[in-house]
Amino acid sequence: MAKKNKPLHQPTLVPKSIIVSGKILQTLSPTMAARYAMKLFVTPMKFKLPKKEEAMERDSKQEYITIASLHKKIRVYHLGESSKKVLLVHGWSGRGTQLWSIADALVKKGYSTISFDAPAHGKSTGKTSDMTEFITCIHELDKKYGPFEYAIGHSLGAMAVLNAIKQGLTVKKAVTIGSGDIIEDIMNDFTDKLGLNIATCKAMIKLFEKKFGTTINSYSAYIAAKEVNVPVLVIHDRDDEDVPFTAAHHIHEHLANAELIITEGLGHRKILGDVKVINEITKFL
């Protein structure tokens, strides 16, 4: 039985105007409200580059590559000169330099890293995105720069890594940090934050399933985990307010070969720069 998890990405403080607009549309038609919610769901927020990421921004070699199937260009970051490459995948509303501490540690260990701004994130083109686009970018980068020794993903990026491996990405090991899990729960909680009802959420799910031609939960992390046979290190913080640590336990239960680390006091993002966490990652790899 799938365990309910909180949303992978959601507005912490939803502007009143957005809530009011959604409720007005909902009184007219759940389908109209669902389209409105769907547009919000696939539109990431952009943030100013934090000072701590400036070194990776400055020192990395950068380029744009075209993802033809998406009709979008993504910004790619190369750090280090080693032929032993590690793929880094940021989370929702993140960017390619977000895992800078991990990248720095890996370069010092003799690896090189490749990361990217997902569509509609950072310097990449587009206004909307979703996990399927993250996965498409992973496969395109694998074709162009692979094979990768390892893949490391955070939040939505971790879900994308597991799904990419399920779809054929070949790596020796993988690391997930703060991964979300069940897609339907993510959408349920997202629409709840918008003040919308169950009927609207179900209508939104139908729109997604029509678009992708599959059940929405087929992209859930625990389902992808069932088909991942390489060793996976699952890391999550007990005090993560974006994604509950129960998601890590659920994912871990469905992996054939995995280690689980639950930290405390680091939350959803501080965990990416924690020295002990990074040491555990390099030790695992």
Secondary structure, DSSP 8 states (H G I E B T S, - for coil): -------SS--SS--HHHHHHHHHHHHH-HHHHHHHHHHHHT--------GGGHHHHHHSEEEEEEETTTTEEEEEEEE---SSEEEEE--TT--TTTTHHHHHHHHHTT-EEEEE--TTSTTS--S---HHHHHHHHHHHHHHH---SEEEEETHHHHHHHHHHHTT---SEEEEES----HHHHHHHHHHHTT--HHHHHHHHHHHHHHHTS-GGGG-HHHHHTT--S-EEEEEETT-SSS-THHHHHHHHT-SSEEEEEESS-TTTGGGG-HHHHHHHHHH-
